[in-house]
Amino acid sequence: MNRSLEFFIEFGGDNFSQAGDGVGRARAGRLLLKDRSGKTHEIKTPVFMPVGTLAAVKGVTPLELERVGAQIVLGNTYHLYLRPGHERVERLGGLQKFMGWGGPILTDSGGFQVFSLAGLNSIDDTGVMFQSHIDGSRHHFSPKLSMEIQRSLGSNIVMAFDHCPSYPASRELLENAMQRTLRWAGEGLNIPLQDHQSRFGIVQGGLFEDLRVRSAKDITALPFDGFAIGGLSIGETPELMQKMAWFTAPLLPRDKPRYLMGVGRPEDLVECVRAGIDMFDCVMPTRNARNGQLFTRYGKVNIKNARYADDESPIEPGCKCEACTHFSRAYLRHLFMCKDILGARLNTIHNLTYYLNLMSEIRIAIIENRFDDWVKTFYSDLNAPKNY
Amino acid sequence: MNRSLEFFIEFGGDNFSQAGDGVGRARAGRLLLKDRSGKTHEIKTPVFMPVGTLAAVKGVTPLELERVGAQIVLGNTYHLYLRPGHERVERLGGLQKFMGWGGPILTDSGGFQVFSLAGLNSIDDTGVMFQSHIDGSRHHFSPKLSMEIQRSLGSNIVMAFDHCPSYPASRELLENAMQRTLRWAGEGLNIPLQDHQSRFGIVQGGLFEDLRVRSAKDITALPFDGFAIGGLSIGETPELMQKMAWFTAPLLPRDKPRYLMGVGRPEDLVECVRAGIDMFDCVMPTRNARNGQLFTRYGKVNIKNARYADDESPIEPGCKCEACTHFSRAYLRHLFMCKDILGARLNTIHNLTYYLNLMSEIRIAIIENRFDDWVKTFYSDLNAPKNY
């Protein structure tokens, strides 16, 4: 465990009953991360982390990330290992400096990508042999190498190297993966990191409650600074995902940050905050933006739709983002139809603004002990017939 | 002629001898354009106009255009007619409002694109029949329609519909095209525009001096507010282009703005300012940026080059643009290799900054009567061995 991370719950949490008290298990907190220079970054939770796969949130500058309210971004170990290479990033002063982002960074372990993205792969207890999705070159990831890469990247939060079978998987495979994840977690803990780096362990176990119980018990016995729920949001229905998040969250220590990996839709964030989760990441706001799908309080806007061709209103009336305050749906639709990268960029800024505002509203509602009411309004807005 | 445009020469011009007085024929001026609301925009010349083909300078916001020093942008009639359609742009309040750009706009006539971009085309005295490069649909452009489209777009400067044969072309074809350009110029002048719109005529004639003389004589006899040299920068060598610009510029009235269409490289801008040109446009800074070719005082940087992989310096030391003040060559190379649109965007901002600073330096050197010295330094920097 590491003195560079501190976590405080300000309001809510598991000590509240599950209904009737206004917040459920939802909790608002502060995550303090001390960086290499000794500077402390305060992250207000629950928090959504935009995904900056290749040392950039696609199309967006660090200054814009700050403006949309990003507090911490995620980098992908698998991608950065392949391009530009973790040793290069280290030579260039670490990921923060390389990408020009002044805030904290969480890196994943690469475990998920070597299965989901890389070519032919084979796994044994030493790690995973895989082929690069870029040039087919062969590589081997081990718990040790994953830690070494993340050490070179210099991220503030380092994720344990885990085995996440693709969905659906047999109970046997999930049980093996869970045990391997535990062994790898232990091996990773033996690899030293930089002083400012904290580590999170990952609970696996698929959709089997008893496996989740065992995995949570074993992983949380290890000296991690926070815990993540892995193996969800990989193809199962949102209902199953939410159910398993609800089941697993209270198995994690209440005094440490809880991170639900790869989630999700706005309603998933709401439900999983209710389950007691503090941290989220997902490519949805950024990837969908590039595909023209925009999030609003009243539901999604597919900007490609012909109904917006002459529409002078902003994506979301009332939104304060750069896209909504400067440009019309008609113009953004035009940029999308022409594939102008300005469109991808403005759409991304809007969607990130929506996601980060959502988390901010959730947090305030928790602190003001009116989260249940907020949730009701959230759903009634979302399901209201929208006039655009 | 139109009261919405005024042009003043502040310093230099044809009254200077061609050598020895420090500026050659170079001239610094002010172009005043009154817009629809009655507001006057002042453009300091010589000026470079970034190309915003489809109602956007690709990847860049209007605010960023302002920041890099753009005074006026160019829109392409052919492209905007096809997408989103000029009638739509008119319904949405005109091109300026549609794209959120507060400054003036010049639109070309579509004449060049129907030949160079569109599919099978045929030309007669009524205009050009062509197929859309997007969906192959058939369209017909006439001098009248070109004016009507530009009237709908509401640009501040409207270009006459001309016939620009592709290079190389026979003398006969060029002579016919020149005569047709003259007829079309007259036809276009009969089509009313909005009150705030000015019109420029275009001189054709290819690389034949006698045709240029005739074309300039005939076109400048018509009541245009400014004159352009067309039919250059379409495949001939830079030397031939510069020679013909030098020959043609003084054939145009000295008290009206002179616009050299589609030019060019930094050294072309320098030489053609020396020839007495006031206005330029070219896709080079923006298109090359997206292809990773960056302009600097000491020559071009191909950011893809492996030598930049570990290079922590900015694209151009001393440059004040957003890319140079925030990011390293190593990072920009990485973004280029990953095809991240953030790279295209930052490269574009750098190249536009370079081009617009270049024009600003040229202007100041002219006004301070030291343009010849400035040109010497420009070339000695450009040809100096660069250490990157």
Boltz contact constraints between the chains, C-beta under 6 A:
constraints:
  - contact:
      token1: [A, 54]
      token2: [B, 338]
      max_distance: 6.0
  - contact:
      token1: [A, 56]
      token2: [B, 340]
      max_distance: 6.0
  - contact:
      token1: [A, 56]
      token2: [B, 342]
      max_distance: 6.0
  - contact:
      token1: [A, 58]
      token2: [B, 340]
      max_distance: 6.0
  - contact:
      token1: [A, 59]
      token2: [B, 341]
      max_distance: 6.0
  - contact:
      token1: [A, 59]
      token2: [B, 342]
      max_distance: 6.0
  - contact:
      token1: [A, 83]
      token2: [B, 338]
      max_distance: 6.0
  - contact:
      token1: [A, 84]
      token2: [B, 334]
      max_distance: 6.0
  - contact:
      token1: [A, 92]
      token2: [B, 330]
      max_distance: 6.0
  - contact:
      token1: [A, 98]
      token2: [B, 331]
      max_distance: 6.0
  - contact:
      token1: [A, 100]
      token2: [B, 326]
      max_distance: 6.0
  - contact:
      token1: [A, 100]
      token2: [B, 327]
      max_distance: 6.0
  - contact:
      token1: [A, 326]
      token2: [B, 100]
      max_distance: 6.0
  - contact:
      token1: [A, 327]
      token2: [B, 100]
      max_distance: 6.0
  - contact:
      token1: [A, 330]
      token2: [B, 92]
      max_distance: 6.0
  - contact:
      token1: [A, 331]
      token2: [B, 98]
      max_distance: 6.0
  - contact:
      token1: [A, 334]
      token2: [B, 84]
      max_distance: 6.0
  - contact:
      token1: [A, 338]
      token2: [B, 54]
      max_distance: 6.0
  - contact:
      token1: [A, 338]
      token2: [B, 83]
      max_distance: 6.0
  - contact:
      token1: [A, 340]
      token2: [B, 56]
      max_distance: 6.0
  - contact:
      token1: [A, 340]
      token2: [B, 58]
      max_distance: 6.0
  - contact:
      token1: [A, 341]
      token2: [B, 59]
      max_distance: 6.0
  - contact:
      token1: [A, 341]
      token2: [B, 341]
      max_distance: 6.0
  - contact:
      token1: [A, 341]
      token2: [B, 344]
      max_distance: 6.0
  - contact:
      token1: [A, 342]
      token2: [B, 56]
      max_distance: 6.0
  - contact:
      token1: [A, 342]
      token2: [B, 59]
      max_distance: 6.0
  - contact:
      token1: [A, 344]
      token2: [B, 341]
      max_distance: 6.0
